[in-house]
Structure formats: structure tokens, C-alpha cells
Amino acid sequence: MNSGPGLPERHPWPRLRRWGIVRRAFFAMVLVGSVAGALLTAADVLGFLPAGAMNHPLFVLTIAAFGAGSAAVIGPAVRQFFPFSQAILIGMLSVGLAMAFMLALSFSVELLWRRCIENESCASVGTIGIAVILLLWLYGLPVFAVTLLGYELAIWMAGGGKAARLFWPVFAAVLAVYVTFWALVQLGVIGTAPWEQVPSLPGSDEFGTGYPPGDRQLCEMIQSDGSVRIVPCQPFYGR
């Protein structure tokens, strides 16, 4: 016999209170987000993929907060469902909450920083549309993936056994490695990979590109912390 349509008998998850679900979901999502953030930071350093702001620890905490908020809203109502079904619902609601947050932020920016012209809306449709598109195409998938996987992990962890005992040591180790790695990259202690570095050639400009002064083939890329990094020009950086 089962305690519900998707969980085995005597599984503790259906008996958890709202706070117990939210707490487990938040920390599990932070763990999954930390792994993703570390991988994105490594990909950025190696030159495979520009991470932008998606590897920032605050971005990881924001995703976990959206996921925990979703768990607080519908977690108790869906806790009898199959774990994967619960996770999909939480992931979809998390994307919806993130979209609502972006829309509210767009409206606030428009209202605070733009003058209202008579008979004209203070909120620019273009700005709001850009915010929604940016969320859906750039941040929607990470929000959905991290919250879905994190919620699955939270349900598995609640079952007890070796998984529950290992969670906190693994959580502390992964978080420490991720934050330290990210901080070292931001401080410049860990630089770009050798194949991404520009060799210094005779007769080149001060950047060592091999091109004469005035004909630089370098671009400025804005990092997630606001600093500027000089990189070889590529199509997604511009010139």
C-alpha cells in the first residue's frame, strides 16, 4: 500500500508541514544551483561559454528563493503527487514568480526613473517586453532546471538513510568550493585559459595582440560584478 499516488508507504514527505517542505527545498536548490554555478564559472574561465550573471552566488540564492516561495504556495497541496510531478509544478511556478518579479521591477524602474508625459503610460511596453523575453530565453531555463532538480533532491533527502546523512557535509563542501572558485575568478587570481589568452608579439600594441596601435582587435566585456575585462573580439561580444 502507498500513502499517496506517488510516494511509498510511510514516506515522511506527505507528513511534513509547510515550513519543513520550504526549508528542505531551499537548501536542496542552493546545492543544485551551486553545482551549476561552479560549472558555469569553469566554462567561462575556459572560454567555452560566457556566464554573465548566471554564475553569481546572488543569482543562485534568488533562484532558491523563488523555488522556496513556490513550495510555500503549493507544496502542501501537491505533496501526495509523484515526486517528478511535484517538481515540475514547482519549477513552472518558480518561473512564473520570477516573471512576475521581473515585470514588477520593470514597472518600478519606469515609474522611478522616467518622467510621465500626459496621456502617455509611464511603463514602456518595450522595456517590459525586453524584461520578459530576457527572463524566458536566458533565465527561464536555469530557474526551471534548478528548482525542479532541487525539489526532487529535497524529496529524496526527506526519505532518510544515507542520503540524508550525507546531505549537509556535501552541501557545505560544494558551497565552499563554489564561492571560493567564483571569488578567485572575480579577483583575477584565476585567469583565462591559456588558449584564451592573447600572446604578446613584437611590434604589437600595449595589449600584445600582434596588431599595430590603432587597429586593436580587442573588446571590453562587462563582468557580472560590473568590472571590465579585455577579451578578443567575438560575435557575441561586439567590437
N, C-alpha and C positions, 0 to 999 in steps of 0.2 A: 504493500500500500504506500501511497505517496501523501505527503502533507499538502500537496498542491499539484497543478497540472504539469509543473516543470521542475520541481525540486524533490529530492528523495526524502523519505520519511525521517523525521527528527532532525532535519537540517535546521540550523539556528536562524538562518536568514529571514524566513517569514515571521519569526517571533521578535525580531529586532524592532525597537522603537525608532521614530523618525531621526532622532539625534544619532543613534547608533549607525543607521544607514548613511547619513550625511558624513559623519566622521570617517568611516571606513572608505567611502567613495572618494572623499577629498584626498586623503593620503595616498590611496592607490593611484589616483590620477596624477598627483605630483610625481610619484615614482615613474609612471609611464612617460609623463612629459619630460622628466629629467633625462631619461634614456634617449628620447627623441631629440632633446636639446643638445646633448653631448654629441650625438651623431651628426646633427646639422652643423655644429661648430667644427667638427672634424672635416666635414665636407667642404665648408667654407675655407678652412685653412689649406686644404689640399687643392683647392681651386675647382672642385667638381660642381659646386652649387653655391651661389650667394645666399646666405641665410637670412640677410636682412634683420628684422626684429624678431623672427620666429625662434631664435635660439636664446633670447633674453630670459633670464630667470623670472622676471615680472610677467612675461608672456605666459610662461608655464603656470605660474600661480593664478593668473587671470583665467586661463582655461579650466583649471581645477576649481576655481570659484564658480564659474558658470555651471560646471558639472555638479558641484555640490548643491547649488541652488536648484538645479533640475531635480536632483534626488530629494531635496526637501519638499518640492512641489508634488511630485508624482511617485516618489519612491515607495511609500507605504501602500499606495493603491495598486502598484504593479508587482509587488514582491512575491506573489504567488505564480507569476508567469515563468516561462522558460528563461534561464539566465540570459541567453543571447537576445531574446525578445525584449527583456528589460533594458539591456544595454543599448539596443537600437533606439528605443524610445527615449532613453536618457540622452543619447547622442543627438538625436533630432531636436529635442527640446533645448539642449545646450546651444546648438547653432541658432535656434530661434531667439533665445535670450541674448546671445551675442549680437545678433542682427538688431534687436530692439535697443540694445545699448549703443550700438553704432549710430542708429537713427537718432536717438536722444542726444548723443554727443554732437552730431551734425547740426541738429536744430539749435543746440545751446551755443555752438560756435557762431552760427549765423546770427543769432539774436544778440550775442555779446559783442561781436567784432564788426558787424556790418550795419550800416545805417538803413533804417526803414524809409523807403520812399512811399509817398502817399499812393494808395491804391496798388501797391506792389508788395508781394509777400516778402517777409524778412528771410524766410528759408529758401535758399536756392535749390531748385529741383536738381540742377546739375551736381551740386556738392553732395546732396543726399544720395543721388544715384551713384556717384563715384564711391561713396562710402559702402553702399550695399554691394556693388559689384566687387569692390576690393575684398569685402568680407567673404562673399560667396566663392570667388575664384582663387583667392590667396589664402585666407584664413579659415574658410568654412571646413575644408577637409581636415586640417590639423585639429580643429576643435572637435569635430565629429569622431575622428580616429582616437584621439587621446581619451576622450570621455567614454567612448564605447569600450575600449580595451581596459581602461581603468575601472570601470564599473564591473566588468567581467572578473577582473582580478580581485575586487572587493568581495564579490560573492564567493569566489573560490577561497579567499583568505578567511572568510567567516566560518567556513566549514571546519576549521580547527586542524589539528595534525601538524605535520612538519612544515607545511606552507605557512601557517600562522606563526610558528615559532621562528621561522627564518625571515619573515617579512621585515621586521624592524632593523635587524643588522644589515640586510640588503638595502633597505631604504636609506639608512644613514650612510652607507658606503657609496651608493650611486649618487646621492645628493652631494656628498663632499667632493667626489671626483668631478662631477658635472660643474659645480660652481667654481671650483679651483681651476679647472681647464678653461672655462669661459673667462674668468678673471685674468688669467695669464695671457690669453689671446688679446683681450682688451688692453692690457698694459703693454703689449708688444714684446713680452718675454718669449712667447711662441709666435713666430712669424709665418710667412707664407712658405709653402713647399718649395724645394729647390727648382723644380721645373716651372714654378710660377714666378720666380724671381728674374729680374731683368739683368743680364750680365753687363758689366762695365767694359766698354770698348773704347779704344783710342780715338780721340777726336770727337767724342760724343758730348752731349750737353751735361749739365750737372747731375742729371738723373742716371747717366750711364746707359742710355738706350741705344747708342750707336748712330742716332740721328743728329744732324748738326743743330745748334741752337736755333730756335725759331721754328723748328719742324718736329716738335715733340709728338710722339705717338702714345702719350700717356693721358689718363683721365683721372678725375677725382671721384672716388666712391665714398658716399657718406655711410659710416658705420652705424650700428644700432644705438651706440651711445652718443651719437652726434659728431664724433671725430671724423676727420677726413683722411682717407687712405689713398695713396697714389698707386694706380694699377695700370697695366697695359690696357689700351682701349679695346673693348669688345662690344658687340652689338647691343647687349643689354645694359651696358654702362653709358653708352653715348660717347661723344668726344668733347 
